[in-house]
Amino acid sequence: MAFPHLQQPSFLLASLKADSINKPFAQRCQDLVKVIEDFPAKELHTIFPWLVESIFGSLDGILIGWNLRCLQGRMNPVEYNIAMEFLDPGHLSRSVSSPTALCTTTRSSSPQLGALA
């Protein structure tokens, strides 16, 4: 996924949404790691609600996300390991762009999303 040419956060979100439909799970995770590492927190803040829903599912149950509840290492070890590596806070650098820092940044600026973090 080539993101450097994207200047508007809405283009980034549109691209991520399209990729979430068209790319296999491993590639989507790899692309998300690259986005989280490469983009400033200000731009990531705009995609955070979509990112949370795409991983954990929507509150109304319409989107199941990655269906983490049913993901088991012995049944699907490849996807399980990919998901665990992606969700491991030590996996990404401890910069402002890390998911943990993103949660903290978003929590402080968005009370609605703070309950999720």
C-alpha positions as CSV (number, residue, x, y, z in Angstrom):
1,M,0.0,0.0,0.0
2,A,1.6,3.3,-1.0
3,F,0.4,6.0,1.4
4,P,2.9,8.8,1.1
5,H,1.0,10.5,-1.7
6,L,-2.1,10.7,0.5
7,Q,-2.5,14.1,2.0
8,Q,-6.0,14.1,3.3
9,P,-7.1,11.8,6.1
10,S,-10.3,11.1,4.3
11,F,-8.3,9.6,1.4
12,L,-6.4,7.5,3.9
13,L,-9.6,6.2,5.4
14,A,-11.1,5.5,2.0
15,S,-8.0,3.6,1.0
16,L,-8.0,1.6,4.2
17,K,-11.7,0.7,3.9
18,A,-11.2,-0.5,0.3
19,D,-8.2,-2.6,1.3
20,S,-10.1,-4.1,4.2
21,I,-12.4,-5.7,1.7
22,N,-10.0,-6.6,-1.0
23,K,-6.8,-7.7,0.7
24,P,-6.1,-10.9,2.8
25,F,-5.9,-10.6,6.5
26,A,-2.1,-10.7,6.8
27,Q,-1.7,-7.9,4.2
28,R,-4.3,-5.8,6.0
29,C,-2.4,-6.1,9.3
30,Q,0.9,-5.3,7.6
31,D,-0.6,-2.2,6.0
32,L,-2.2,-1.1,9.3
33,V,1.2,-1.4,11.0
34,K,2.8,0.7,8.3
35,V,0.1,3.4,8.6
36,I,0.3,3.5,12.4
37,E,4.1,3.8,12.2
38,D,4.2,6.3,9.3
39,F,1.4,8.8,10.0
40,P,1.3,11.4,12.7
41,A,-1.2,11.0,15.5
42,K,-3.3,13.9,14.2
43,E,-4.1,12.0,11.0
44,L,-4.5,8.7,12.9
45,H,-7.0,10.3,15.1
46,T,-9.4,10.6,12.2
47,I,-9.2,6.9,11.3
48,F,-9.3,5.6,14.9
49,P,-13.1,5.0,15.2
50,W,-13.0,3.0,11.9
51,L,-9.9,1.1,13.1
52,V,-11.5,0.1,16.4
53,E,-14.7,-1.0,14.6
54,S,-12.8,-2.9,11.9
55,I,-10.8,-4.8,14.5
56,F,-13.3,-5.3,17.4
57,G,-16.6,-4.9,15.6
58,S,-19.4,-2.4,16.0
59,L,-21.4,-1.8,19.2
60,D,-24.6,-2.7,17.3
61,G,-23.2,-6.0,16.2
62,I,-23.5,-5.3,12.5
63,L,-19.7,-5.5,12.0
64,I,-18.0,-8.4,13.6
65,G,-14.5,-7.1,13.0
66,W,-11.7,-9.6,13.1
67,N,-14.0,-11.9,15.2
68,L,-11.3,-12.1,17.9
69,R,-13.6,-14.1,20.2
70,C,-13.5,-17.0,17.9
71,L,-9.9,-16.8,16.8
72,Q,-7.9,-19.7,18.2
73,G,-4.3,-20.6,17.8
74,R,-4.8,-24.3,17.4
75,M,-7.6,-23.9,14.8
76,N,-6.0,-21.1,12.7
77,P,-2.4,-20.6,13.9
78,V,-1.4,-18.2,11.1
79,E,-4.2,-15.7,11.5
80,Y,-4.0,-16.1,15.3
81,N,-0.3,-15.2,15.4
82,I,-0.8,-12.3,13.0
83,A,-3.6,-10.9,15.1
84,M,-1.6,-11.4,18.4
85,E,1.5,-9.7,16.9
86,F,-0.6,-6.8,15.6
87,L,-2.3,-6.3,19.0
88,D,0.9,-6.7,21.0
89,P,1.8,-3.2,22.3
90,G,5.5,-4.1,22.3
91,H,5.4,-4.9,18.6
92,L,5.3,-1.3,17.4
93,S,7.8,1.3,18.4
94,R,6.9,3.3,21.6
95,S,6.5,6.5,19.6
96,V,3.5,8.8,19.5
97,S,2.2,6.8,16.7
98,S,2.0,3.5,18.6
99,P,-1.5,2.1,19.2
100,T,-1.1,2.6,23.0
101,A,-0.2,6.3,22.5
102,L,-3.0,6.6,20.0
103,C,-5.5,5.3,22.5
104,T,-4.2,7.7,25.1
105,T,-4.3,10.6,22.7
106,T,-7.8,9.8,21.5
107,R,-9.0,9.1,25.0
108,S,-8.0,12.5,26.2
109,S,-9.6,14.3,23.2
110,S,-12.7,12.1,22.7
111,P,-14.7,11.1,25.7
112,Q,-16.9,8.8,23.7
113,L,-13.9,6.7,22.5
114,G,-12.1,6.9,25.8
115,A,-14.5,4.3,27.2
116,L,-13.3,1.8,24.6
117,A,-9.6,2.2,25.4
